[in-house]
Amino acid sequence: MICFPNAKINIGLRIIEKRADGFHNIETIFYPVHGLCDCLEFLESNELKFENEGIQIDTPPEKNLCVKAWDIFKSHYDIPPIHMILYKKIPFGGGLGGGSADASFLLSALNEHFSVGASTEQLEQMALQLGSDCPFFIQNKPVFAEGRGELFSPINISLRGYWILLVKPDIAVGTAEAYRGTTPHKREHKLCDDIPSSIGEWKHIVENDFEPSIFANHPEIGNIKNKLYEMGAIYASMSGSGATVYGIFEQEIEIPKTLPVVWFGQLK
């Protein structure tokens, strides 16, 4: 069976408060980017096996989220071992959710392939054991996310027809570093209520709380955001805790060869 896990972007990201369990409550909008995908294939096998092609993942197979996803699914349903082959195109550590997408798509694919009948809610609960943003990829549609990023509400946002440019410099931003530079605080209204209906109004209203400290520590990331606006983006932002920055454009553009582009295409 073959599936194509896609990337996501964060539209706005507010860090509301630190929780007693060490996590943070956030507010953000997850939006799928269907054009940028990994390719994940699996076959039934005599032993569990994981292969990685394309971008090489810097963790041993037994720690890969896909292997952990199989373990979780196996703990609920009697399924045989599988041989997984993941062709990686979505860069990891970039705020695009690639690893989370791979694992969550695998849960859905196992459910379909072995016809075990797990519900959407059950799949989301399994995905949550893998990471806070993993449940998003079970339904894979725009949502307003709260809590750790796992509490979803429908949101009426469509970027269909717009063009998106994803740029990722060769910089690693650790999650701990990202959170250290922030000061959690609540706003009067939730992000879903504050976001304007016109994308042209997002620039000075829809913010990512990680940006100020990360841009100060890694000016190259902030420079990319400024460059995207110079190129005509109607909105630009870092996705998640970075280091990927995206720009949304009304039409196809010419891209400078000096930019470390991940993907450019039209949103669906």
C-alpha positions as CSV (number, residue, x, y, z in Angstrom):
1,M,0.0,0.0,0.0
2,I,1.2,3.5,-0.8
3,C,0.2,6.8,0.7
4,F,1.5,10.4,0.4
5,P,1.8,12.2,3.7
6,N,1.7,15.9,3.1
7,A,3.2,18.9,4.9
8,K,1.4,21.5,7.0
9,I,2.0,25.2,7.9
10,N,1.0,27.1,11.0
11,I,-1.0,30.2,10.4
12,G,-0.3,32.2,13.5
13,L,1.0,30.7,16.7
14,R,0.3,32.0,20.2
15,I,1.8,30.6,23.3
16,I,-0.8,31.0,26.0
17,E,0.6,29.5,29.1
18,K,3.0,26.8,30.5
19,R,1.2,23.8,31.9
20,A,1.8,21.8,35.0
21,D,2.9,18.8,32.9
22,G,5.7,20.8,31.3
23,F,4.0,21.3,27.9
24,H,2.5,24.7,26.8
25,N,-1.0,25.6,25.8
26,I,-1.0,27.2,22.4
27,E,-3.4,28.6,19.8
28,T,-2.6,28.1,16.1
29,I,-4.2,27.2,12.8
30,F,-3.0,24.1,11.0
31,Y,-3.3,24.2,7.2
32,P,-2.4,21.3,5.0
33,V,0.0,21.7,2.1
34,H,-1.0,18.9,-0.2
35,G,1.6,19.6,-2.9
36,L,4.6,18.8,-0.7
37,C,4.5,15.1,0.2
38,D,6.6,12.2,1.3
39,C,5.9,8.8,-0.2
40,L,5.3,5.9,2.2
41,E,4.9,2.3,1.0
42,F,4.4,-0.8,3.1
43,L,4.1,-4.5,2.4
44,E,3.2,-7.3,4.8
45,S,6.3,-9.1,5.9
46,N,7.8,-11.7,8.2
47,E,9.6,-9.1,10.2
48,L,9.2,-5.4,10.9
49,K,11.5,-3.4,8.7
50,F,12.0,0.3,8.0
51,E,13.9,1.8,5.0
52,N,14.6,5.5,4.4
53,E,15.2,7.0,0.9
54,G,15.5,10.6,-0.1
55,I,16.3,12.9,2.7
56,Q,18.1,10.8,5.3
57,I,16.5,10.8,8.8
58,D,19.0,11.3,11.6
59,T,17.5,8.8,14.0
60,P,17.8,5.0,14.2
61,P,14.9,3.1,12.7
62,E,13.5,1.9,16.1
63,K,13.0,5.5,17.1
64,N,11.3,6.6,13.9
65,L,7.7,7.8,14.4
66,C,6.5,5.3,11.7
67,V,7.9,2.4,13.6
68,K,6.3,3.8,16.8
69,A,3.0,4.2,15.0
70,W,3.1,0.5,14.0
71,D,3.8,-0.5,17.6
72,I,0.9,1.5,18.8
73,F,-1.5,0.2,16.2
74,K,-0.2,-3.4,16.9
75,S,-1.0,-2.9,20.6
76,H,-4.7,-2.4,19.7
77,Y,-5.1,-4.8,16.7
78,D,-3.6,-8.1,15.7
79,I,-1.7,-7.2,12.6
80,P,1.4,-8.8,11.0
81,P,4.8,-7.1,10.7
82,I,5.3,-4.8,7.7
83,H,8.2,-3.7,5.6
84,M,8.0,0.2,5.3
85,I,9.8,2.2,2.7
86,L,9.7,6.0,3.3
87,Y,10.9,8.3,0.6
88,K,11.5,11.6,2.4
89,K,11.0,14.9,0.7
90,I,9.6,17.0,3.5
91,P,12.6,18.3,5.5
92,F,12.5,17.4,9.2
93,G,13.1,19.9,11.9
94,G,11.5,22.6,9.8
95,G,8.1,23.2,11.4
96,L,6.3,21.4,8.5
97,G,5.1,18.4,10.4
98,G,6.6,15.8,8.0
99,G,7.4,13.2,10.6
100,S,4.0,13.6,12.2
101,A,2.3,13.3,8.9
102,D,4.2,10.1,8.0
103,A,3.2,8.4,11.3
104,S,-0.4,9.5,11.2
105,F,-0.9,8.6,7.5
106,L,0.5,5.2,8.4
107,L,-2.1,4.7,11.1
108,S,-4.8,5.5,8.7
109,A,-3.3,3.3,6.0
110,L,-3.0,0.3,8.4
111,N,-6.6,0.8,9.4
112,E,-7.7,0.7,5.8
113,H,-5.3,-2.1,4.6
114,F,-6.2,-4.5,7.5
115,S,-9.9,-3.4,7.6
116,V,-10.0,-3.3,11.4
117,G,-12.5,-0.5,11.6
118,A,-10.8,2.0,13.9
119,S,-12.8,5.2,14.2
120,T,-11.4,8.6,13.4
121,E,-11.4,9.4,17.1
122,Q,-9.5,6.2,17.9
123,L,-6.9,7.0,15.2
124,E,-6.6,10.5,16.6
125,Q,-6.0,9.1,20.1
126,M,-3.3,6.8,18.8
127,A,-1.7,9.6,16.9
128,L,-1.7,11.8,20.1
129,Q,0.6,9.3,21.7
130,L,3.2,10.1,19.0
131,G,3.1,13.9,19.2
132,S,0.9,16.9,19.8
133,D,0.4,17.8,16.1
134,C,0.0,14.2,14.9
135,P,-3.8,13.9,15.3
136,F,-4.2,16.8,12.8
137,F,-3.1,14.6,9.9
138,I,-5.8,12.0,10.5
139,Q,-8.5,14.3,9.1
140,N,-6.0,16.5,7.3
141,K,-8.1,19.6,6.9
142,P,-7.7,23.2,8.2
143,V,-8.4,23.5,11.9
144,F,-8.0,25.9,14.8
145,A,-5.9,24.0,17.4
146,E,-5.7,24.6,21.1
147,G,-4.3,22.9,24.2
148,R,-1.0,21.2,23.3
149,G,-2.2,21.5,19.7
150,E,-4.4,18.5,19.8
151,L,-7.8,20.1,20.5
152,F,-9.4,21.0,17.2
153,S,-12.3,23.2,16.1
154,P,-13.4,23.7,12.5
155,I,-12.3,27.0,10.9
156,N,-13.5,28.6,7.7
157,I,-10.2,29.4,6.0
158,S,-9.3,28.6,2.4
159,L,-6.0,29.4,0.6
160,R,-7.1,27.6,-2.5
161,G,-5.6,29.1,-5.6
162,Y,-2.9,31.0,-3.8
163,W,0.7,30.2,-4.4
164,I,3.0,29.3,-1.5
165,L,6.8,29.4,-1.3
166,L,8.5,27.4,1.4
167,V,12.1,28.3,2.3
168,K,14.3,26.5,4.8
169,P,17.8,27.6,5.6
170,D,20.3,25.1,6.9
171,I,19.6,26.0,10.5
172,A,18.3,23.7,13.3
173,V,16.1,25.3,15.9
174,G,15.5,23.1,18.9
175,T,12.1,23.1,20.5
176,A,13.6,23.9,23.9
177,E,15.5,26.9,22.5
178,A,12.3,28.1,20.8
179,Y,10.2,28.0,24.0
180,R,13.0,29.6,26.2
181,G,12.7,32.8,24.2
182,T,9.0,33.2,24.6
183,T,6.8,34.8,27.3
184,P,3.4,33.0,27.4
185,H,0.4,35.2,27.7
186,K,-3.3,35.1,27.0
187,R,-5.0,37.6,24.6
188,E,-8.4,39.1,25.0
189,H,-9.7,37.0,22.1
190,K,-8.7,33.7,20.6
191,L,-6.7,33.6,17.4
192,C,-9.6,32.1,15.5
193,D,-11.7,35.2,16.4
194,D,-8.9,37.7,15.7
195,I,-7.9,36.5,12.3
196,P,-9.2,38.8,9.5
197,S,-11.1,37.2,6.6
198,S,-8.9,39.0,4.1
199,I,-5.4,37.5,3.8
200,G,-4.1,41.0,2.9
201,E,-4.8,42.1,6.5
202,W,-2.9,39.3,8.1
203,K,0.6,40.9,7.9
204,H,0.3,43.0,11.1
205,I,-2.2,40.9,13.0
206,V,-1.5,37.2,12.6
207,E,1.8,36.6,14.4
208,N,4.0,33.7,15.5
209,D,5.2,34.1,19.1
210,F,8.4,32.2,18.3
211,E,9.6,34.7,15.8
212,P,11.1,37.5,17.8
213,S,13.7,35.4,19.8
214,I,14.4,33.0,16.9
215,F,15.0,35.9,14.5
216,A,17.3,37.5,17.1
217,N,19.3,34.3,17.5
218,H,19.2,33.4,13.8
219,P,18.9,36.6,11.7
220,E,19.1,34.6,8.5
221,I,15.6,33.2,9.2
222,G,14.2,36.7,9.8
223,N,15.9,37.9,6.6
224,I,14.1,35.3,4.6
225,K,10.7,36.5,5.9
226,N,11.7,40.1,4.9
227,K,12.8,38.9,1.5
228,L,9.5,37.1,0.8
229,Y,7.7,40.4,1.5
230,E,10.1,42.2,-0.9
231,M,9.2,39.6,-3.5
232,G,5.5,40.5,-3.2
233,A,4.1,38.0,-0.6
234,I,0.8,39.1,0.8
235,Y,1.6,37.2,4.0
236,A,4.8,35.6,5.3
237,S,5.5,33.7,8.5
238,M,7.7,31.1,10.1
239,S,5.9,27.8,10.4
240,G,5.8,26.4,13.9
241,S,9.1,26.9,15.7
242,G,11.0,27.0,12.4
243,A,13.2,27.1,10.6
244,T,10.9,27.0,7.5
245,V,9.5,30.4,6.5
246,Y,6.6,30.5,4.0
247,G,5.2,33.3,1.8
248,I,1.8,33.4,0.3
249,F,1.5,34.9,-3.2
250,E,-1.5,35.8,-5.4
251,Q,0.3,34.6,-8.5
252,E,3.2,32.6,-9.7
253,I,6.6,34.4,-9.2
254,E,10.2,34.1,-10.3
255,I,12.3,32.8,-7.5
256,P,15.9,33.9,-6.8
257,K,18.3,31.0,-7.1
258,T,20.0,32.1,-3.9
259,L,17.0,31.1,-1.7
260,P,17.1,27.6,-0.1
261,V,13.7,26.7,-1.5
262,V,11.8,23.6,-0.2
263,W,8.8,23.8,-2.5
264,F,6.8,26.3,-4.5
265,G,3.3,25.5,-5.8
266,Q,-0.4,26.4,-5.8
267,L,-2.5,25.5,-2.8
268,K,-5.6,23.3,-3.1
